Amino acid sequence: MSIQELTDLINRFVSDKGWYEANSRFPQTPRNIATSVAIEAAELLEHFQFTDTPDDRAALADELADVANYLFQLAYLLEIDLEQAILNKLRQNYDRTWE
Protein backbone atom coordinates (compact mmCIF):
# COMPACT_ATOMS: atom_id res chain seq x y z
CA MET A 1 0.00 0.00 0.00
CA SER A 2 1.33 3.44 -0.88
CA ILE A 3 1.65 6.48 1.37
CA GLN A 4 -1.20 8.08 -0.58
CA GLU A 5 -3.45 5.07 -0.05
CA LEU A 6 -2.68 5.08 3.67
CA THR A 7 -3.37 8.82 3.82
CA ASP A 8 -6.70 8.26 2.07
CA LEU A 9 -7.65 5.59 4.65
CA ILE A 10 -6.66 7.88 7.51
CA ASN A 11 -8.72 10.74 6.05
CA ARG A 12 -11.71 8.45 5.58
CA PHE A 13 -11.45 7.44 9.26
CA VAL A 14 -11.15 11.08 10.41
CA SER A 15 -14.10 12.06 8.20
CA ASP A 16 -16.19 9.13 9.42
CA LYS A 17 -15.56 10.24 13.02
CA GLY A 18 -16.67 13.78 12.10
CA TRP A 19 -13.35 15.30 13.13
CA TYR A 20 -13.09 17.39 9.96
CA GLU A 21 -16.41 19.07 10.80
CA ALA A 22 -16.27 22.76 11.79
CA ASN A 23 -17.84 22.06 15.20
CA SER A 24 -15.68 19.02 16.02
CA ARG A 25 -14.46 18.56 19.59
CA PHE A 26 -11.17 17.55 17.99
CA PRO A 27 -10.33 20.22 15.38
CA GLN A 28 -7.97 18.78 12.81
CA THR A 29 -5.84 21.88 12.33
CA PRO A 30 -2.17 21.62 11.35
CA ARG A 31 -1.16 22.95 14.77
CA ASN A 32 -3.30 20.39 16.61
CA ILE A 33 -2.05 17.54 14.45
CA ALA A 34 1.60 18.62 14.84
CA THR A 35 1.02 18.66 18.59
CA SER A 36 -0.44 15.18 18.35
CA VAL A 37 2.66 13.95 16.49
CA ALA A 38 4.82 15.16 19.38
CA ILE A 39 2.54 13.65 22.02
CA GLU A 40 2.46 10.28 20.29
CA ALA A 41 6.25 10.38 19.83
CA ALA A 42 6.58 10.92 23.58
CA GLU A 43 4.32 7.93 24.18
CA LEU A 44 6.61 5.94 21.90
CA LEU A 45 9.59 7.02 24.01
CA GLU A 46 7.89 5.78 27.16
CA HIS A 47 8.40 2.22 25.89
CA PHE A 48 12.16 2.82 25.98
CA GLN A 49 12.26 4.48 29.40
CA PHE A 50 14.91 2.64 31.42
CA THR A 51 15.27 -0.14 28.83
CA ASP A 52 16.73 -0.77 25.39
CA THR A 53 14.29 -3.58 24.65
CA PRO A 54 10.61 -2.78 25.15
CA ASP A 55 8.55 -5.63 26.57
CA ASP A 56 5.27 -5.01 24.74
CA ARG A 57 5.97 -5.02 21.00
CA ALA A 58 2.26 -4.78 20.14
CA ALA A 59 1.89 -1.60 22.21
CA LEU A 60 5.09 -0.26 20.65
CA ALA A 61 3.68 -0.96 17.18
CA ASP A 62 0.49 0.89 18.15
CA GLU A 63 2.50 3.98 19.11
CA LEU A 64 4.50 3.85 15.88
CA ALA A 65 1.21 3.66 13.98
CA ASP A 66 -0.18 6.64 15.90
CA VAL A 67 2.88 8.72 15.00
CA ALA A 68 2.61 7.70 11.34
CA ASN A 69 -1.13 8.36 11.19
CA TYR A 70 -0.74 11.89 12.49
CA LEU A 71 2.32 12.52 10.33
CA PHE A 72 0.51 11.44 7.17
CA GLN A 73 -2.50 13.56 8.11
CA LEU A 74 -0.30 16.60 8.78
CA ALA A 75 1.37 16.26 5.39
CA TYR A 76 -2.10 16.04 3.81
CA LEU A 77 -3.38 19.12 5.64
CA LEU A 78 -0.30 21.12 4.61
CA GLU A 79 -0.43 19.80 1.04
CA ILE A 80 3.03 18.25 1.28
CA ASP A 81 3.79 15.23 -0.89
CA LEU A 82 5.29 13.15 1.91
CA GLU A 83 6.55 10.44 -0.41
CA GLN A 84 8.46 13.01 -2.48
CA ALA A 85 9.67 14.80 0.66
CA ILE A 86 11.10 11.52 2.00
CA LEU A 87 12.82 10.78 -1.31
CA ASN A 88 14.25 14.32 -1.43
CA LYS A 89 15.52 14.07 2.13
CA LEU A 90 17.16 10.71 1.49
CA ARG A 91 18.90 12.21 -1.54
CA GLN A 92 20.12 15.15 0.55
CA ASN A 93 21.35 12.85 3.30
CA TYR A 94 23.44 10.77 0.89
CA ASP A 95 25.51 13.89 0.23
CA ARG A 96 25.68 14.88 3.88
CA THR A 97 28.35 13.97 6.39
CA TRP A 98 27.98 13.77 10.14
CA GLU A 99 30.82 14.61 12.49
Phi and psi in degrees as GROMACS dihedral restraints (atoms count N, CA, C in turn):
[ dihedral_restraints ]
;  ai    aj    ak    al  type     phi  dphi    fc
    3     4     5     6     1   -84.9    20    10
    4     5     6     7     1   165.8    20    10
    6     7     8     9     1   -58.6    20    10
    7     8     9    10     1   -41.1    20    10
    9    10    11    12     1   -63.7    20    10
   10    11    12    13     1   -41.3    20    10
   12    13    14    15     1   -65.2    20    10
   13    14    15    16     1   -40.6    20    10
   15    16    17    18     1   -63.5    20    10
   16    17    18    19     1   -42.9    20    10
   18    19    20    21     1   -60.4    20    10
   19    20    21    22     1   -42.1    20    10
   21    22    23    24     1   -61.2    20    10
   22    23    24    25     1   -41.8    20    10
   24    25    26    27     1   -64.4    20    10
   25    26    27    28     1   -42.2    20    10
   27    28    29    30     1   -62.0    20    10
   28    29    30    31     1   -45.5    20    10
   30    31    32    33     1   -64.7    20    10
   31    32    33    34     1   -35.7    20    10
   33    34    35    36     1   -64.1    20    10
   34    35    36    37     1   -43.4    20    10
   36    37    38    39     1   -60.5    20    10
   37    38    39    40     1   -49.3    20    10
   39    40    41    42     1   -61.3    20    10
   40    41    42    43     1   -41.9    20    10
   42    43    44    45     1   -64.5    20    10
   43    44    45    46     1   -45.0    20    10
   45    46    47    48     1   -60.6    20    10
   46    47    48    49     1   -32.9    20    10
   48    49    50    51     1   -79.4    20    10
   49    50    51    52     1   -10.3    20    10
   51    52    53    54     1    81.7    20    10
   52    53    54    55     1    14.4    20    10
   54    55    56    57     1   -78.1    20    10
   55    56    57    58     1   -11.8    20    10
   57    58    59    60     1   -88.8    20    10
   58    59    60    61     1    -5.2    20    10
   60    61    62    63     1   -68.9    20    10
   61    62    63    64     1   148.9    20    10
   63    64    65    66     1   -60.5    20    10
   64    65    66    67     1   -32.2    20    10
   66    67    68    69     1   -99.6    20    10
   67    68    69    70     1    19.6    20    10
   69    70    71    72     1   -63.7    20    10
   70    71    72    73     1   143.6    20    10
   72    73    74    75     1   -69.6    20    10
   73    74    75    76     1   -17.5    20    10
   75    76    77    78     1  -124.6    20    10
   76    77    78    79     1    73.0    20    10
   78    79    80    81     1   -57.4    20    10
   79    80    81    82     1   130.1    20    10
   81    82    83    84     1   -94.1    20    10
   82    83    84    85     1    58.8    20    10
   84    85    86    87     1   -85.5    20    10
   85    86    87    88     1   156.7    20    10
   87    88    89    90     1   -54.3    20    10
   88    89    90    91     1   -42.1    20    10
   90    91    92    93     1   -60.9    20    10
   91    92    93    94     1   -46.3    20    10
   93    94    95    96     1   -64.7    20    10
   94    95    96    97     1   -38.4    20    10
   96    97    98    99     1   -72.8    20    10
   97    98    99   100     1   -38.4    20    10
   99   100   101   102     1   -61.8    20    10
  100   101   102   103     1   -40.1    20    10
  102   103   104   105     1   -61.8    20    10
  103   104   105   106     1   -41.8    20    10
  105   106   107   108     1   -64.0    20    10
  106   107   108   109     1   -36.5    20    10
  108   109   110   111     1   -58.5    20    10
  109   110   111   112     1   -47.5    20    10
  111   112   113   114     1   -64.3    20    10
  112   113   114   115     1   -41.4    20    10
  114   115   116   117     1   -63.5    20    10
  115   116   117   118     1   -46.2    20    10
  117   118   119   120     1   -66.8    20    10
  118   119   120   121     1   -34.3    20    10
  120   121   122   123     1   -64.4    20    10
  121   122   123   124     1   -37.7    20    10
  123   124   125   126     1   -65.5    20    10
  124   125   126   127     1   -38.8    20    10
  126   127   128   129     1   -64.9    20    10
  127   128   129   130     1   -34.8    20    10
  129   130   131   132     1   -62.3    20    10
  130   131   132   133     1   -44.3    20    10
  132   133   134   135     1   -61.9    20    10
  133   134   135   136     1   -31.3    20    10
  135   136   137   138     1   -56.9    20    10
  136   137   138   139     1   -31.3    20    10
  138   139   140   141     1   -68.8    20    10
  139   140   141   142     1   -17.3    20    10
  141   142   143   144     1  -105.3    20    10
  142   143   144   145     1     1.8    20    10
  144   145   146   147     1   -65.2    20    10
  145   146   147   148     1   118.5    20    10
  147   148   149   150     1    68.1    20    10
  148   149   150   151     1    18.7    20    10
  150   151   152   153     1  -155.5    20    10
  151   152   153   154     1   151.4    20    10
  153   154   155   156     1   -97.1    20    10
  154   155   156   157     1   -11.6    20    10
  156   157   158   159     1  -130.2    20    10
  157   158   159   160     1    97.1    20    10
  159   160   161   162     1   -58.8    20    10
  160   161   162   163     1   143.3    20    10
  162   163   164   165     1   -77.6    20    10
  163   164   165   166     1   -39.5    20    10
  165   166   167   168     1  -104.7    20    10
  166   167   168   169     1    90.1    20    10
  168   169   170   171     1   -66.5    20    10
  169   170   171   172     1   -31.5    20    10
  171   172   173   174     1   -66.3    20    10
  172   173   174   175     1   -43.1    20    10
  174   175   176   177     1   -66.9    20    10
  175   176   177   178     1   -37.5    20    10
  177   178   179   180     1   -61.9    20    10
  178   179   180   181     1   -44.7    20    10
  180   181   182   183     1   -60.8    20    10
  181   182   183   184     1   -39.5    20    10
  183   184   185   186     1   -60.3    20    10
  184   185   186   187     1   -42.3    20    10
  186   187   188   189     1   -68.0    20    10
  187   188   189   190     1   -40.5    20    10
  189   190   191   192     1   -59.1    20    10
  190   191   192   193     1   -42.1    20    10
  192   193   194   195     1   -65.2    20    10
  193   194   195   196     1   -39.7    20    10
  195   196   197   198     1   -61.1    20    10
  196   197   198   199     1   -45.2    20    10
  198   199   200   201     1   -59.9    20    10
  199   200   201   202     1   -47.4    20    10
  201   202   203   204     1   -63.1    20    10
  202   203   204   205     1   -43.4    20    10
  204   205   206   207     1   -57.8    20    10
  205   206   207   208     1   -48.0    20    10
  207   208   209   210     1   -67.8    20    10
  208   209   210   211     1   -37.2    20    10
  210   211   212   213     1   -63.8    20    10
  211   212   213   214     1   -45.1    20    10
  213   214   215   216     1   -63.5    20    10
  214   215   216   217     1   -40.5    20    10
  216   217   218   219     1   -66.1    20    10
  217   218   219   220     1   -40.4    20    10
  219   220   221   222     1   -62.5    20    10
  220   221   222   223     1   -44.1    20    10
  222   223   224   225     1   -60.2    20    10
  223   224   225   226     1   -41.5    20    10
  225   226   227   228     1   -60.9    20    10
  226   227   228   229     1   -49.2    20    10
  228   229   230   231     1   -61.9    20    10
  229   230   231   232     1   -33.0    20    10
  231   232   233   234     1   -94.6    20    10
  232   233   234   235     1     5.9    20    10
  234   235   236   237     1    55.8    20    10
  235   236   237   238     1    46.1    20    10
  237   238   239   240     1  -106.6    20    10
  238   239   240   241     1   127.9    20    10
  240   241   242   243     1   -76.3    20    10
  241   242   243   244     1    95.8    20    10
  243   244   245   246     1   -63.4    20    10
  244   245   246   247     1   -38.9    20    10
  246   247   248   249     1   -59.4    20    10
  247   248   249   250     1   -46.6    20    10
  249   250   251   252     1   -67.5    20    10
  250   251   252   253     1   -38.2    20    10
  252   253   254   255     1   -62.2    20    10
  253   254   255   256     1   -40.6    20    10
  255   256   257   258     1   -64.9    20    10
  256   257   258   259     1   -44.9    20    10
  258   259   260   261     1   -62.5    20    10
  259   260   261   262     1   -42.3    20    10
  261   262   263   264     1   -62.2    20    10
  262   263   264   265     1   -43.4    20    10
  264   265   266   267     1   -66.7    20    10
  265   266   267   268     1   -39.5    20    10
  267   268   269   270     1   -60.9    20    10
  268   269   270   271     1   -42.7    20    10
  270   271   272   273     1   -61.1    20    10
  271   272   273   274     1   -45.0    20    10
  273   274   275   276     1   -61.5    20    10
  274   275   276   277     1   -41.8    20    10
  276   277   278   279     1   -69.2    20    10
  277   278   279   280     1   -26.5    20    10
  279   280   281   282     1   -63.5    20    10
  280   281   282   283     1   -32.6    20    10
  282   283   284   285     1   -90.9    20    10
  283   284   285   286     1     0.0    20    10
  285   286   287   288     1   -97.3    20    10
  286   287   288   289     1   149.5    20    10
  288   289   290   291     1  -121.0    20    10
  289   290   291   292     1   150.0    20    10
  291   292   293   294     1  -115.9    20    10
  292   293   294   295     1   136.3    20    10
